[in-house]
């Protein structure tokens, strides 16, 4: 029985992590006979469900990733099995169980429908030890180096702590260095790059420096730390942390999450920092000659036009100082406290100001 990963540009990071665990699996761009494995987020769910509905193949469909993990019942209307959360241990075990014709109820961390059509969710699986699993198979597909997983904060809109837990886990420096040899330009994934080696609340910049120093010693031409697809939290931005970036790294920009210019909104979404924390971190970036790339969201439940104006005021200040902004409209994601919330409309002024900033190249995103 062929085992196939449904490849697309949106799931390359997931595919990179999972492909080494299923030796011999094929990469395909359409449904194929055999076991078909999909990984996707909420924005890709509808076209994927439509693809499967139209498929005329003899396939067993397995889904994983953010949307299936957060909405297993919805996903099981189209798929045979859902891998919930991390797939490193669950997916190979599920495939082996299916191929052997054994009872899948013994596989932890999955959802499926029993013979009566009722949804069954098996026992939750413990978080994996990242060092036991490769970042990617360089012969198949590569991705930015995942250095950490999990997040101790519980932002109401975010799936990360629900997928990967509230305890941060880190790859060892030796493990990261091993995979770094495949790159000339190094980029990373983490919920907060500057939290490497820490509990995610109290910085351990000594460990961050050990990591960056070890990577520098590998001869990597360029190290991009705290940039997309990772970011940093405002309270982790200090003179010391920025000095590490300027000393060891190529990037002169840092991706930073602000999310709102309203302290009430920040408290409501459980963001864990204040507007003053954001401003202080931005001032430090400018002082060190680092351009902040600042993330904002709009459309939070009960968000007022006045609060959107607060965000605009901060956004305009950032752009006047030479920074850049990425803004996007809140998407209620399955498995989060905001899954079923009613979002707020975006004011005409917010749209107008952001549109002008987009024309000058200072703002990107989708805020409508």
C-alpha positions as YAML, in Angstrom:
chain: A
units: angstrom
residues:
- id: 1
  name: UNK
  ca: [0.00, 0.00, 0.00]
- id: 2
  name: UNK
  ca: [1.45, 3.34, -1.06]
- id: 3
  name: UNK
  ca: [1.77, 6.01, 1.60]
- id: 4
  name: UNK
  ca: [1.53, 9.54, 0.20]
- id: 5
  name: UNK
  ca: [1.93, 13.05, 1.56]
- id: 6
  name: UNK
  ca: [-0.33, 15.61, -0.09]
- id: 7
  name: UNK
  ca: [2.19, 18.36, -0.80]
- id: 8
  name: UNK
  ca: [1.44, 22.05, -1.28]
- id: 9
  name: UNK
  ca: [3.29, 25.28, -0.59]
- id: 10
  name: UNK
  ca: [1.36, 25.88, 2.62]
- id: 11
  name: UNK
  ca: [2.39, 22.68, 4.42]
- id: 12
  name: UNK
  ca: [6.10, 22.37, 3.64]
- id: 13
  name: UNK
  ca: [7.16, 22.85, 7.29]
- id: 14
  name: UNK
  ca: [4.89, 20.02, 8.44]
- id: 15
  name: UNK
  ca: [5.95, 17.83, 5.55]
- id: 16
  name: UNK
  ca: [9.61, 18.42, 6.37]
- id: 17
  name: UNK
  ca: [9.09, 17.20, 9.94]
- id: 18
  name: UNK
  ca: [6.95, 14.19, 9.06]
- id: 19
  name: UNK
  ca: [8.56, 12.86, 5.87]
- id: 20
  name: UNK
  ca: [11.62, 11.31, 7.61]
- id: 21
  name: UNK
  ca: [9.28, 9.32, 9.86]
- id: 22
  name: UNK
  ca: [7.62, 7.50, 6.96]
- id: 23
  name: UNK
  ca: [10.44, 6.11, 4.78]
- id: 24
  name: UNK
  ca: [9.47, 5.64, 1.17]
- id: 25
  name: UNK
  ca: [6.40, 7.87, 1.33]
- id: 26
  name: UNK
  ca: [5.55, 9.68, -1.89]
- id: 27
  name: UNK
  ca: [4.94, 13.41, -2.36]
- id: 28
  name: UNK
  ca: [1.85, 13.95, -4.48]
- id: 29
  name: UNK
  ca: [-0.20, 16.94, -5.62]
- id: 30
  name: UNK
  ca: [-3.55, 15.15, -5.88]
- id: 31
  name: UNK
  ca: [-5.30, 12.20, -4.21]
- id: 32
  name: UNK
  ca: [-3.63, 8.86, -4.86]
- id: 33
  name: UNK
  ca: [-4.57, 5.25, -4.11]
- id: 34
  name: UNK
  ca: [-3.31, 4.10, -0.72]
- id: 35
  name: UNK
  ca: [-2.85, 6.09, 2.47]
- id: 36
  name: UNK
  ca: [-3.14, 9.84, 1.86]
- id: 37
  name: UNK
  ca: [-1.73, 12.18, 4.52]
- id: 38
  name: UNK
  ca: [-2.74, 15.85, 4.70]
- id: 39
  name: UNK
  ca: [-1.60, 18.64, 7.02]
- id: 40
  name: UNK
  ca: [-3.38, 21.98, 6.90]
- id: 41
  name: UNK
  ca: [-4.53, 25.11, 8.69]
- id: 42
  name: UNK
  ca: [-8.06, 26.51, 8.84]
- id: 43
  name: UNK
  ca: [-7.71, 28.72, 5.77]
- id: 44
  name: UNK
  ca: [-6.91, 25.66, 3.63]
- id: 45
  name: UNK
  ca: [-9.69, 23.47, 5.07]
- id: 46
  name: UNK
  ca: [-12.50, 24.19, 2.58]
- id: 47
  name: UNK
  ca: [-10.53, 23.50, -0.62]
- id: 48
  name: UNK
  ca: [-9.02, 20.37, 0.91]
- id: 49
  name: UNK
  ca: [-12.42, 19.07, 2.01]
- id: 50
  name: UNK
  ca: [-13.70, 19.76, -1.50]
- id: 51
  name: UNK
  ca: [-10.76, 17.90, -3.04]
- id: 52
  name: UNK
  ca: [-11.43, 14.82, -0.95]
- id: 53
  name: UNK
  ca: [-15.15, 14.90, -1.65]
- id: 54
  name: UNK
  ca: [-14.39, 14.82, -5.38]
- id: 55
  name: UNK
  ca: [-11.64, 12.17, -5.13]
- id: 56
  name: UNK
  ca: [-12.32, 8.90, -6.96]
- id: 57
  name: UNK
  ca: [-9.30, 7.06, -5.56]
- id: 58
  name: UNK
  ca: [-9.16, 4.01, -3.30]
- id: 59
  name: UNK
  ca: [-7.67, 5.91, -0.37]
- id: 60
  name: UNK
  ca: [-7.53, 6.03, 3.39]
- id: 61
  name: UNK
  ca: [-7.38, 9.70, 4.32]
- id: 62
  name: UNK
  ca: [-5.43, 10.90, 7.38]
- id: 63
  name: UNK
  ca: [-5.44, 14.55, 8.47]
- id: 64
  name: UNK
  ca: [-3.18, 16.41, 10.86]
- id: 65
  name: UNK
  ca: [-2.08, 19.94, 11.58]
- id: 66
  name: UNK
  ca: [-3.73, 22.99, 13.19]
- id: 67
  name: UNK
  ca: [-7.25, 22.71, 11.78]
- id: 68
  name: UNK
  ca: [-7.80, 18.95, 12.15]
- id: 69
  name: UNK
  ca: [-6.32, 19.05, 15.67]
- id: 70
  name: UNK
  ca: [-8.63, 21.87, 16.71]
- id: 71
  name: UNK
  ca: [-11.71, 20.58, 14.89]
- id: 72
  name: UNK
  ca: [-11.49, 16.77, 14.72]
- id: 73
  name: UNK
  ca: [-15.24, 16.20, 14.38]
- id: 74
  name: UNK
  ca: [-15.51, 18.67, 11.51]
- id: 75
  name: UNK
  ca: [-12.52, 17.03, 9.82]
- id: 76
  name: UNK
  ca: [-13.89, 13.50, 10.25]
- id: 77
  name: UNK
  ca: [-16.79, 14.43, 8.01]
- id: 78
  name: UNK
  ca: [-14.23, 14.11, 5.21]
- id: 79
  name: UNK
  ca: [-11.27, 12.12, 6.61]
- id: 80
  name: UNK
  ca: [-10.96, 8.63, 8.05]
- id: 81
  name: UNK
  ca: [-8.52, 9.54, 10.82]
- id: 82
  name: UNK
  ca: [-7.21, 12.68, 12.51]
- id: 83
  name: UNK
  ca: [-3.82, 12.96, 14.19]
- id: 84
  name: UNK
  ca: [-4.28, 15.40, 17.08]
- id: 85
  name: UNK
  ca: [-1.32, 17.60, 17.97]
- id: 86
  name: UNK
  ca: [2.20, 16.35, 17.37]
- id: 87
  name: UNK
  ca: [2.63, 13.66, 14.74]
- id: 88
  name: UNK
  ca: [6.16, 12.36, 15.23]
- id: 89
  name: UNK
  ca: [5.10, 9.32, 17.26]
- id: 90
  name: UNK
  ca: [1.42, 9.12, 16.38]
- id: 91
  name: UNK
  ca: [1.56, 9.10, 12.59]
- id: 92
  name: UNK
  ca: [3.99, 6.17, 12.08]
- id: 93
  name: UNK
  ca: [2.14, 4.12, 14.68]
- id: 94
  name: UNK
  ca: [-1.22, 4.84, 13.04]
- id: 95
  name: UNK
  ca: [0.09, 3.90, 9.59]
- id: 96
  name: UNK
  ca: [1.60, 0.65, 10.88]
- id: 97
  name: UNK
  ca: [-1.64, -0.21, 12.65]
- id: 98
  name: UNK
  ca: [-3.74, 0.43, 9.53]
- id: 99
  name: UNK
  ca: [-1.40, -1.57, 7.27]
- id: 100
  name: UNK
  ca: [-1.39, -4.47, 9.73]
- id: 101
  name: UNK
  ca: [-5.18, -4.41, 9.97]
- id: 102
  name: UNK
  ca: [-5.09, -3.99, 13.74]
- id: 103
  name: UNK
  ca: [-7.38, -2.06, 16.08]
- id: 104
  name: UNK
  ca: [-6.64, 1.69, 15.87]
- id: 105
  name: UNK
  ca: [-8.25, 2.34, 19.25]
- id: 106
  name: UNK
  ca: [-4.92, 1.51, 20.88]
- id: 107
  name: UNK
  ca: [-3.15, 4.38, 19.06]
- id: 108
  name: UNK
  ca: [-2.86, 7.42, 21.32]
- id: 109
  name: UNK
  ca: [-3.51, 10.91, 19.99]
- id: 110
  name: UNK
  ca: [-6.01, 10.21, 17.20]
- id: 111
  name: UNK
  ca: [-9.68, 10.69, 16.40]
- id: 112
  name: UNK
  ca: [-11.87, 8.50, 14.22]
- id: 113
  name: UNK
  ca: [-15.48, 7.38, 13.87]
- id: 114
  name: UNK
  ca: [-16.53, 4.00, 15.20]
- id: 115
  name: UNK
  ca: [-18.93, 1.61, 13.46]
- id: 116
  name: UNK
  ca: [-21.88, 3.53, 14.91]
- id: 117
  name: UNK
  ca: [-20.67, 6.81, 13.45]
- id: 118
  name: UNK
  ca: [-19.69, 8.24, 16.84]
- id: 119
  name: UNK
  ca: [-16.46, 10.20, 17.16]
- id: 120
  name: UNK
  ca: [-13.78, 8.50, 19.24]
- id: 121
  name: UNK
  ca: [-10.83, 10.48, 20.60]
- id: 122
  name: UNK
  ca: [-8.13, 8.29, 22.07]
- id: 123
  name: UNK
  ca: [-5.88, 8.99, 25.03]
- id: 124
  name: UNK
  ca: [-3.69, 12.08, 24.71]
- id: 125
  name: UNK
  ca: [-0.06, 11.42, 23.88]
- id: 126
  name: UNK
  ca: [2.80, 12.93, 25.90]
- id: 127
  name: UNK
  ca: [4.85, 15.73, 24.25]
- id: 128
  name: UNK
  ca: [7.78, 14.42, 22.23]
- id: 129
  name: UNK
  ca: [11.47, 14.88, 22.91]
- id: 130
  name: UNK
  ca: [12.53, 17.02, 19.93]
- id: 131
  name: UNK
  ca: [16.07, 15.65, 19.88]
- id: 132
  name: UNK
  ca: [14.72, 12.19, 19.06]
- id: 133
  name: UNK
  ca: [13.31, 13.34, 15.75]
- id: 134
  name: UNK
  ca: [14.94, 15.04, 12.76]
- id: 135
  name: UNK
  ca: [13.99, 18.56, 11.67]
- id: 136
  name: UNK
  ca: [13.69, 17.31, 8.09]
- id: 137
  name: UNK
  ca: [15.02, 14.85, 5.55]
- id: 138
  name: UNK
  ca: [17.45, 16.85, 3.37]
- id: 139
  name: UNK
  ca: [16.84, 14.42, 0.51]
- id: 140
  name: UNK
  ca: [13.11, 15.22, 0.51]
- id: 141
  name: UNK
  ca: [12.34, 18.69, 1.79]
- id: 142
  name: UNK
  ca: [13.99, 21.20, 4.11]
- id: 143
  name: UNK
  ca: [12.48, 23.88, 6.34]
- id: 144
  name: UNK
  ca: [13.71, 26.49, 8.80]
- id: 145
  name: UNK
  ca: [15.30, 24.88, 11.85]
- id: 146
  name: UNK
  ca: [12.79, 24.30, 14.63]
- id: 147
  name: UNK
  ca: [14.68, 25.17, 17.81]
- id: 148
  name: UNK
  ca: [11.75, 25.25, 20.27]
- id: 149
  name: UNK
  ca: [8.17, 24.10, 20.56]
- id: 150
  name: UNK
  ca: [5.32, 25.07, 22.90]
- id: 151
  name: UNK
  ca: [4.43, 28.35, 24.62]
- id: 152
  name: UNK
  ca: [3.72, 29.19, 28.28]
- id: 153
  name: UNK
  ca: [1.28, 31.96, 27.34]
- id: 154
  name: UNK
  ca: [-2.34, 31.25, 26.50]
- id: 155
  name: UNK
  ca: [-3.31, 34.02, 24.08]
- id: 156
  name: UNK
  ca: [-7.00, 33.44, 23.40]
- id: 157
  name: UNK
  ca: [-6.62, 33.54, 19.61]
- id: 158
  name: UNK
  ca: [-3.59, 31.23, 19.31]
- id: 159
  name: UNK
  ca: [-3.44, 27.50, 18.59]
- id: 160
  name: UNK
  ca: [0.23, 27.01, 19.54]
- id: 161
  name: UNK
  ca: [-0.20, 26.21, 23.27]
- id: 162
  name: UNK
  ca: [-3.22, 24.05, 22.47]
- id: 163
  name: UNK
  ca: [-1.28, 22.03, 19.88]
- id: 164
  name: UNK
  ca: [2.12, 21.82, 21.57]
- id: 165
  name: UNK
  ca: [1.49, 22.53, 25.25]
- id: 166
  name: UNK
  ca: [2.37, 25.29, 27.69]
- id: 167
  name: UNK
  ca: [5.82, 23.96, 28.49]
- id: 168
  name: UNK
  ca: [8.55, 25.08, 26.11]
- id: 169
  name: UNK
  ca: [10.80, 22.35, 24.77]
- id: 170
  name: UNK
  ca: [14.08, 23.01, 23.02]
- id: 171
  name: UNK
  ca: [16.35, 21.10, 20.69]
- id: 172
  name: UNK
  ca: [19.83, 20.72, 22.09]
- id: 173
  name: UNK
  ca: [22.58, 22.86, 20.61]
- id: 174
  name: UNK
  ca: [24.35, 19.74, 19.29]
- id: 175
  name: UNK
  ca: [21.17, 18.66, 17.51]
- id: 176
  name: UNK
  ca: [20.61, 22.10, 15.99]
- id: 177
  name: UNK
  ca: [24.23, 22.34, 14.86]
- id: 178
  name: UNK
  ca: [23.92, 18.92, 13.20]
- id: 179
  name: UNK
  ca: [21.08, 20.12, 10.98]
- id: 180
  name: UNK
  ca: [22.60, 23.56, 10.47]
- id: 181
  name: UNK
  ca: [25.31, 22.03, 8.28]
- id: 182
  name: UNK
  ca: [22.80, 21.75, 5.44]
- id: 183
  name: UNK
  ca: [22.37, 25.52, 5.22]
- id: 184
  name: UNK
  ca: [24.31, 28.58, 4.21]
- id: 185
  name: UNK
  ca: [21.51, 30.88, 5.40]
- id: 186
  name: UNK
  ca: [20.03, 29.84, 8.76]
- id: 187
  name: UNK
  ca: [16.46, 30.63, 9.75]
- id: 188
  name: UNK
  ca: [14.47, 29.25, 12.65]
- id: 189
  name: UNK
  ca: [11.00, 28.46, 13.95]
- id: 190
  name: UNK
  ca: [9.97, 29.08, 17.55]
- id: 191
  name: UNK
  ca: [7.10, 30.76, 19.36]
- id: 192
  name: UNK
  ca: [9.74, 33.17, 20.71]
- id: 193
  name: UNK
  ca: [13.29, 32.85, 19.43]
- id: 194
  name: UNK
  ca: [14.77, 34.78, 22.37]
- id: 195
  name: UNK
  ca: [13.21, 32.28, 24.76]
- id: 196
  name: UNK
  ca: [15.56, 29.51, 23.60]
- id: 197
  name: UNK
  ca: [16.76, 27.43, 26.55]
- id: 198
  name: UNK
  ca: [14.28, 29.02, 28.97]
- id: 199
  name: UNK
  ca: [10.82, 28.35, 30.36]
- id: 200
  name: UNK
  ca: [9.49, 30.96, 27.96]
- id: 201
  name: UNK
  ca: [8.86, 33.49, 30.72]
- id: 202
  name: UNK
  ca: [12.29, 34.14, 32.20]
- id: 203
  name: UNK
  ca: [14.98, 34.70, 29.52]
- id: 204
  name: UNK
  ca: [18.16, 32.62, 29.48]
- id: 205
  name: UNK
  ca: [20.26, 34.76, 27.20]
- id: 206
  name: UNK
  ca: [23.35, 32.81, 28.22]
- id: 207
  name: UNK
  ca: [21.85, 29.82, 26.41]
- id: 208
  name: UNK
  ca: [20.85, 31.96, 23.44]
- id: 209
  name: UNK
  ca: [24.46, 33.12, 23.15]
- id: 210
  name: UNK
  ca: [25.78, 29.57, 23.39]
- id: 211
  name: UNK
  ca: [23.48, 28.59, 20.54]
- id: 212
  name: UNK
  ca: [24.40, 31.54, 18.32]
- id: 213
  name: UNK
  ca: [28.10, 31.13, 19.05]
- id: 214
  name: UNK
  ca: [27.97, 27.43, 18.17]
- id: 215
  name: UNK
  ca: [26.14, 28.19, 14.93]
- id: 216
  name: UNK
  ca: [28.66, 30.87, 14.04]
- id: 217
  name: UNK
  ca: [31.44, 28.33, 14.53]
- id: 218
  name: UNK
  ca: [29.85, 26.04, 11.91]
- id: 219
  name: UNK
  ca: [30.79, 28.57, 9.24]
- id: 220
  name: UNK
  ca: [27.22, 29.48, 8.38]
- id: 221
  name: UNK
  ca: [27.33, 32.49, 6.10]
- id: 222
  name: UNK
  ca: [24.19, 34.15, 7.42]
- id: 223
  name: UNK
  ca: [22.22, 33.66, 10.63]
- id: 224
  name: UNK
  ca: [18.73, 35.20, 10.78]
- id: 225
  name: UNK
  ca: [17.44, 35.09, 14.35]
- id: 226
  name: UNK
  ca: [14.11, 36.49, 15.55]
- id: 227
  name: UNK
  ca: [12.86, 36.99, 12.01]
- id: 228
  name: UNK
  ca: [10.04, 35.33, 10.08]
- id: 229
  name: UNK
  ca: [8.98, 32.52, 10.44]
- id: 230
  name: UNK
  ca: [9.81, 33.12, 14.10]
- id: 231
  name: UNK
  ca: [9.32, 36.25, 16.18]
- id: 232
  name: UNK
  ca: [10.18, 37.62, 19.62]
- id: 233
  name: UNK
  ca: [8.05, 38.88, 22.50]
- id: 234
  name: UNK
  ca: [8.43, 42.54, 23.54]
- id: 235
  name: UNK
  ca: [9.53, 41.80, 27.11]
- id: 236
  name: UNK
  ca: [12.44, 39.70, 25.80]
- id: 237
  name: UNK
  ca: [13.84, 42.66, 23.88]
- id: 238
  name: UNK
  ca: [16.66, 44.14, 25.97]
- id: 239
  name: UNK
  ca: [20.01, 45.80, 25.33]
- id: 240
  name: UNK
  ca: [21.67, 42.44, 25.98]
- id: 241
  name: UNK
  ca: [19.42, 40.42, 23.65]
- id: 242
  name: UNK
  ca: [19.77, 42.95, 20.83]
- id: 243
  name: UNK
  ca: [23.55, 43.00, 21.27]
- id: 244
  name: UNK
  ca: [23.56, 39.22, 20.73]
- id: 245
  name: UNK
  ca: [21.70, 39.67, 17.46]
- id: 246
  name: UNK
  ca: [24.01, 42.42, 16.22]
- id: 247
  name: UNK
  ca: [27.08, 40.40, 17.30]
- id: 248
  name: UNK
  ca: [26.22, 37.02, 15.81]
- id: 249
  name: UNK
  ca: [23.50, 37.53, 13.22]
- id: 250
  name: UNK
  ca: [23.07, 38.95, 9.75]
- id: 251
  name: UNK
  ca: [19.58, 40.33, 10.17]
- id: 252
  name: UNK
  ca: [19.03, 44.01, 10.82]
- id: 253
  name: UNK
  ca: [15.30, 43.42, 11.30]
- id: 254
  name: UNK
  ca: [13.40, 41.67, 14.09]
- id: 255
  name: UNK
  ca: [9.82, 40.34, 13.97]
- id: 256
  name: UNK
  ca: [7.95, 41.36, 17.09]
- id: 257
  name: UNK
  ca: [4.39, 40.70, 18.24]
- id: 258
  name: UNK
  ca: [2.46, 43.70, 19.57]
- id: 259
  name: UNK
  ca: [-1.10, 42.73, 18.50]
- id: 260
  name: UNK
  ca: [-2.86, 45.85, 19.84]
- id: 261
  name: UNK
  ca: [-2.33, 49.42, 20.99]
- id: 262
  name: UNK
  ca: [-5.00, 49.00, 23.66]
- id: 263
  name: UNK
  ca: [-4.05, 47.72, 27.12]
- id: 264
  name: UNK
  ca: [-7.62, 46.53, 27.66]
- id: 265
  name: UNK
  ca: [-7.45, 44.38, 24.53]
- id: 266
  name: UNK
  ca: [-4.04, 43.02, 25.54]
- id: 267
  name: UNK
  ca: [-5.44, 42.02, 28.95]
- id: 268
  name: UNK
  ca: [-8.55, 40.51, 27.38]
- id: 269
  name: UNK
  ca: [-6.60, 38.33, 24.95]
- id: 270
  name: UNK
  ca: [-4.19, 37.25, 27.75]
- id: 271
  name: UNK
  ca: [-1.25, 38.54, 25.80]
- id: 272
  name: UNK
  ca: [0.92, 38.94, 28.90]
- id: 273
  name: UNK
  ca: [2.48, 42.33, 28.14]
- id: 274
  name: UNK
  ca: [1.42, 45.98, 28.00]
- id: 275
  name: UNK
  ca: [1.56, 48.71, 25.38]
- id: 276
  name: UNK
  ca: [4.40, 50.30, 27.36]
- id: 277
  name: UNK
  ca: [6.35, 47.01, 27.04]
- id: 278
  name: UNK
  ca: [5.89, 47.23, 23.27]
- id: 279
  name: UNK
  ca: [7.01, 50.86, 23.05]
- id: 280
  name: UNK
  ca: [10.05, 50.20, 25.24]
- id: 281
  name: UNK
  ca: [11.10, 47.24, 23.06]
- id: 282
  name: UNK
  ca: [10.68, 49.29, 19.89]
- id: 283
  name: UNK
  ca: [12.74, 52.16, 21.25]
- id: 284
  name: UNK
  ca: [15.51, 49.69, 22.06]
- id: 285
  name: UNK
  ca: [15.37, 48.29, 18.53]
- id: 286
  name: UNK
  ca: [15.71, 51.77, 17.02]
- id: 287
  name: UNK
  ca: [18.57, 52.59, 19.43]
- id: 288
  name: UNK
  ca: [20.45, 49.49, 18.24]
- id: 289
  name: UNK
  ca: [19.86, 50.17, 14.55]
- id: 290
  name: UNK
  ca: [17.46, 47.25, 14.22]
- id: 291
  name: UNK
  ca: [14.24, 47.68, 12.24]
- id: 292
  name: UNK
  ca: [11.22, 46.20, 14.04]
- id: 293
  name: UNK
  ca: [8.67, 44.32, 11.94]
- id: 294
  name: UNK
  ca: [5.63, 44.58, 14.22]
- id: 295
  name: UNK
  ca: [2.58, 42.32, 14.11]
- id: 296
  name: UNK
  ca: [-0.91, 43.68, 14.86]
- id: 297
  name: UNK
  ca: [-4.35, 42.11, 14.82]
- id: 298
  name: UNK
  ca: [-7.70, 43.82, 14.39]
- id: 299
  name: UNK
  ca: [-11.29, 42.66, 14.82]
- id: 300
  name: UNK
  ca: [-11.10, 41.34, 18.38]
- id: 301
  name: UNK
  ca: [-14.45, 40.69, 20.09]
- id: 302
  name: UNK
  ca: [-15.95, 43.94, 21.47]
- id: 303
  name: UNK
  ca: [-13.03, 45.95, 20.08]
- id: 304
  name: UNK
  ca: [-14.14, 49.57, 19.68]
- id: 305
  name: UNK
  ca: [-13.20, 52.09, 17.02]
- id: 306
  name: UNK
  ca: [-11.36, 54.02, 19.74]
- id: 307
  name: UNK
  ca: [-9.24, 50.95, 20.48]
- id: 308
  name: UNK
  ca: [-8.53, 50.47, 16.79]
- id: 309
  name: UNK
  ca: [-7.44, 54.13, 16.76]
- id: 310
  name: UNK
  ca: [-5.04, 53.30, 19.62]
- id: 311
  name: UNK
  ca: [-3.48, 50.63, 17.45]
- id: 312
  name: UNK
  ca: [-3.32, 53.06, 14.53]
- id: 313
  name: UNK
  ca: [-1.58, 55.66, 16.66]
- id: 314
  name: UNK
  ca: [1.09, 53.14, 17.61]
- id: 315
  name: UNK
  ca: [1.34, 51.87, 14.02]
- id: 316
  name: UNK
  ca: [1.83, 55.38, 12.63]
- id: 317
  name: UNK
  ca: [4.50, 56.11, 15.24]
- id: 318
  name: UNK
  ca: [6.33, 52.90, 14.32]
- id: 319
  name: UNK
  ca: [6.28, 53.76, 10.63]
- id: 320
  name: UNK
  ca: [7.46, 57.35, 11.22]
- id: 321
  name: UNK
  ca: [10.39, 55.96, 13.21]
- id: 322
  name: UNK
  ca: [11.34, 53.68, 10.31]
- id: 323
  name: UNK
  ca: [9.71, 50.44, 11.35]
- id: 324
  name: UNK
  ca: [7.30, 48.23, 9.42]
- id: 325
  name: UNK
  ca: [3.95, 46.73, 10.34]
- id: 326
  name: UNK
  ca: [2.08, 43.56, 9.47]
- id: 327
  name: UNK
  ca: [-1.63, 43.70, 10.31]
- id: 328
  name: UNK
  ca: [-4.29, 41.06, 9.82]
- id: 329
  name: UNK
  ca: [-7.91, 40.48, 10.71]
- id: 330
  name: UNK
  ca: [-8.68, 38.07, 13.55]
- id: 331
  name: UNK
  ca: [-9.51, 34.56, 12.35]
- id: 332
  name: UNK
  ca: [-11.37, 32.57, 15.04]
- id: 333
  name: UNK
  ca: [-9.42, 29.30, 15.07]
- id: 334
  name: UNK
  ca: [-10.78, 25.91, 16.18]
- id: 335
  name: UNK
  ca: [-9.60, 24.65, 19.52]
- id: 336
  name: UNK
  ca: [-9.01, 28.16, 20.89]
- id: 337
  name: UNK
  ca: [-11.20, 30.20, 23.29]
- id: 338
  name: UNK
  ca: [-12.00, 32.47, 20.34]
- id: 339
  name: UNK
  ca: [-13.27, 29.61, 18.18]
- id: 340
  name: UNK
  ca: [-16.89, 30.82, 18.14]
- id: 341
  name: UNK
  ca: [-16.53, 34.53, 18.89]
- id: 342
  name: UNK
  ca: [-18.13, 37.31, 16.90]
- id: 343
  name: UNK
  ca: [-15.39, 39.51, 15.48]
- id: 344
  name: UNK
  ca: [-15.62, 43.30, 15.37]
- id: 345
  name: UNK
  ca: [-15.88, 45.33, 12.16]
- id: 346
  name: UNK
  ca: [-12.85, 47.29, 11.01]
- id: 347
  name: UNK
  ca: [-13.33, 51.05, 11.02]
- id: 348
  name: UNK
  ca: [-13.15, 53.06, 7.81]
- id: 349
  name: UNK
  ca: [-10.28, 55.05, 9.27]
- id: 350
  name: UNK
  ca: [-8.27, 51.89, 10.03]
- id: 351
  name: UNK
  ca: [-8.73, 50.69, 6.47]
- id: 352
  name: UNK
  ca: [-7.85, 54.10, 5.02]
- id: 353
  name: UNK
  ca: [-4.70, 54.62, 7.08]
- id: 354
  name: UNK
  ca: [-3.45, 51.06, 6.59]
- id: 355
  name: UNK
  ca: [-4.12, 51.34, 2.88]
- id: 356
  name: UNK
  ca: [-1.94, 54.43, 2.63]
- id: 357
  name: UNK
  ca: [0.84, 52.76, 4.60]
- id: 358
  name: UNK
  ca: [0.62, 49.74, 2.32]
- id: 359
  name: UNK
  ca: [1.13, 51.95, -0.72]
- id: 360
  name: UNK
  ca: [4.40, 53.23, 0.77]
- id: 361
  name: UNK
  ca: [5.55, 49.69, 1.58]
- id: 362
  name: UNK
  ca: [5.44, 50.27, 5.33]
- id: 363
  name: UNK
  ca: [2.49, 47.93, 6.00]
- id: 364
  name: UNK
  ca: [1.56, 44.46, 4.78]
- id: 365
  name: UNK
  ca: [-1.18, 42.00, 5.62]
- id: 366
  name: UNK
  ca: [-4.92, 41.57, 5.25]
- id: 367
  name: UNK
  ca: [-6.96, 43.62, 7.72]
- id: 368
  name: UNK
  ca: [-10.42, 43.28, 6.19]
...
